[in-house]
């Protein structure tokens, strides 16, 4: 009987703690519905594990070019390229931690990336923040 009580307390605490956790997919639906004044029951959300958010954000971005004085010096050009590659890799890793969703409804179709935001005590699992990607052409 004594072993049952701790197990029950553990199960109860897990259930209560998960009750405050909002799914990212739900947050994507709510965010889209609010931005487009679209009833949530008319919003379709599809997880896109095949899409990296860095590709969405940087896919068509023009490449930065080094200043002329750097281009003409092979040592400086190598350093400039290495610095840009390191910065780019760090930014891509950060962006790719976000979950990507395709969300559509009420005449709109877009990709969004969502995550649970950080707060003073860790991660606020009861909240979801979403970011819009570049506007896509309508099919």
C-alpha positions, -999 to 999 in steps of 0.1 A, spaced: 0 0 0 29 24 8 44 18 -26 11 27 -43 9 62 -28 42 75 -42 33 61 -76 -1 78 -75 15 111 -65 40 108 -93 13 101 -119 -8 130 -105 21 155 -107 29 144 -143 -7 149 -153 -10 183 -136 23 195 -151 14 185 -186 -20 202 -183 -2 236 -186 18 225 -217 5 240 -249 14 220 -280 33 239 -307 8 229 -333 -20 244 -312 0 276 -309 5 277 -347 -32 274 -352 -41 301 -327 -14 325 -341 -26 321 -377 -63 324 -368 -57 356 -349 -35 372 -376 -59 364 -404 -92 366 -385 -99 330 -395 -120 307 -373 -97 280 -358 -119 252 -372 -111 264 -407 -73 264 -401 -52 234 -412 -19 228 -396 7 204 -410 40 196 -393 69 200 -417 98 180 -403 112 181 -439 117 219 -438 146 236 -419 136 271 -408 171 285 -418 163 274 -454 130 293 -453 146 325 -439 179 325 -458 169 305 -489 168 334 -513 189 358 -494 216 375 -514 251 365 -503 272 392 -486 303 402 -505 336 413 -489 349 448 -493 373 453 -522 403 458 -499 396 423 -484 390 407 -518 425 416 -530 443 401 -500 441 362 -499 448 361 -461 421 386 -452 397 370 -477 402 336 -460 396 352 -426 365 370 -438 351 339 -453 358 318 -422 342 344 -400 310 345 -421 308 307 -423 310 304 -385 284 331 -380 262 315 -406 265 281 -390 256 294 -356 226 313 -368 213 283 -389 217 260 -359 196 283 -337 169 287 -364 167 250 -371 158 243 -334 124 258 -342 95 235 -353 81 243 -388 44 241 -397 25 248 -429 -7 266 -419 -35 274 -443 -71 286 -442 -93 315 -452 -73 320 -485 -39 321 -468 -11 295 -469 22 301 -451 51 285 -432 56 294 -396 82 284 -370 71 279 -334 87 274 -300 80 276 -263 96 309 -252 121 313 -224 110 331 -192 128 339 -160 124 304 -146 132 284 -178 108 276 -206 72 287 -206 56 256 -219 21 271 -215 29 297 -242 39 294 -279 55 320 -300 55 317 -338 74 335 -366 62 340 -401 84 331 -430 87 352 -462 54 355 -481 48 326 -506 33 329 -540 -3 317 -541 -7 285 -562 
